Every structure is written in C-alpha cells, then in structure tokens.
Amino acid sequence: MNLATIIEGHDPARPALVSRGRVTTYGTLRDQVARIRGALAGRGVQAGDRVAIVAGNSWYFVAAYLGVLGAGAVAVPVNPQSPALEVEHQLRQVGARLALAEGDIADGPHG
C-alpha cells in the first residue's frame, strides 16, 4: 500500500486540508497530486528516485509529498528558510534527482 492512496475514496466535495485559512477539498487535492505525479513522470522520475520538496507547512507540501510518494519516489523535505548554500548541500547529499519548490503548482488551493 502506498500512503498516497490515503486521499482516495473520500467525497470530492469534503474538506481535506485547511491551510492559511483556505480550504482544499479532496477532489482538488487529488487533482493537484495527479498533476504533480504527471509532471514527475514527464521529468523522468522513477520509483526510488529522491525528490526534494522545498516548502513550508502548507497545502503545497501535502500535495507535493503525496505526489512524490504516488510516483513511487522518495520525498525529501527541505526547509525553505534554510540559506541557499545549505539547501544546495542538502540536495547534493541526498542525491535529489529533482527539487519541487512551493509555487510550482500554478493554481492554489480552492474548490
């Protein structure tokens, strides 16, 4: 079982997340996760690859985390408030194939 499946089976209109005062429904979250999975596949990410997620505690982190797991990759959280040199070092240390940064999804949480 993949943890990314935790969002399946819920009513798409029901709230899944509340982040910064905005509600994201299960339907919207599933769409966001699917877009991330598709983008990862399009970039050649394969099962077992490490994908860094540079994001704070927000809806974006949840969608990116579930998208990475759903693609079979390994999610590597990185603190977005870390200095750039530290982030670069962390990405090299973990061998990240790709880094996702908050804001990579054009449309924010809604619906």
C-alpha positions in Angstrom: 0.0 0.0 0.0 1.2 3.5 -0.9 0.5 6.3 1.6 -0.6 8.5 -1.3 -3.8 6.4 -1.6 -5.0 7.9 1.7 -6.9 10.6 -0.2 -8.8 8.2 -2.3 -12.3 7.2 -1.5 -13.3 10.5 0.2 -16.2 12.6 -1.1 -14.5 15.1 -3.5 -16.5 18.0 -2.1 -15.4 17.4 1.5 -12.6 19.4 3.0 -9.2 17.6 3.0 -7.0 20.5 4.3 -7.2 23.9 5.8 -4.1 25.9 5.2 -3.6 29.5 5.9 -7.3 29.9 6.2 -8.1 28.3 2.8 -9.9 25.0 2.3 -8.8 22.4 -0.2 -11.3 19.7 -0.9 -10.4 16.1 -1.5 -11.3 16.5 -5.2 -8.9 19.5 -5.6 -6.2 17.7 -3.6 -6.5 14.6 -5.8 -6.2 16.8 -8.9 -3.1 18.6 -7.6 -1.5 15.3 -6.6 -2.2 13.8 -10.1 -0.7 16.9 -11.8 2.4 16.5 -9.7 2.7 12.8 -10.4 2.3 13.5 -14.1 4.9 16.3 -14.0 7.3 14.0 -12.2 6.8 11.2 -14.8 7.3 13.8 -17.5 10.7 14.7 -16.0 11.7 11.1 -15.9 11.4 10.5 -12.2 11.2 6.8 -11.4 10.5 4.6 -8.4 13.2 5.1 -5.8 14.4 8.4 -7.1 14.8 11.1 -4.4 12.7 14.3 -4.9 13.3 17.2 -2.6 10.3 19.3 -1.5 11.3 22.8 -0.6 8.2 24.1 1.1 6.8 25.2 4.5 3.9 23.7 6.3 1.2 24.3 3.7 -1.2 22.7 1.3 1.6 22.7 -1.3 3.8 20.5 0.9 1.0 18.0 1.4 0.2 17.8 -2.4 3.9 17.6 -3.3 4.6 14.9 -0.7 1.6 12.7 -1.8 2.5 13.3 -5.4 6.1 12.2 -4.9 5.0 9.1 -2.9 2.4 8.3 -5.5 5.1 8.3 -8.2 7.0 5.7 -6.1 9.8 8.2 -5.4 11.3 9.1 -2.0 10.2 12.5 -0.7 13.0 14.6 0.9 11.6 17.6 2.9 13.9 20.6 2.8 13.4 23.7 5.0 12.6 26.7 2.7 14.1 29.1 5.2 17.5 27.5 5.0 20.2 29.5 3.4 20.7 28.7 -0.3 24.1 27.1 0.2 22.7 24.8 2.9 19.8 23.8 0.6 22.3 23.1 -2.3 24.4 21.0 0.1 21.4 19.0 1.3 20.3 18.4 -2.3 23.7 17.0 -3.2 23.9 14.9 0.0 20.7 13.1 -0.7 21.2 12.8 -4.4 18.0 14.5 -5.3 17.0 13.9 -8.9 14.6 16.9 -8.8 13.5 19.6 -6.4 10.0 20.9 -6.1 9.6 24.3 -4.6 6.4 25.9 -3.2 4.7 27.7 -6.0 5.4 25.0 -8.7 1.6 24.5 -9.0 0.1 27.4 -10.8 -3.3 27.3 -9.1 -3.5 27.4 -5.3 -6.0 25.5 -3.2 -9.6 26.0 -3.9 -12.8 24.0 -4.5 
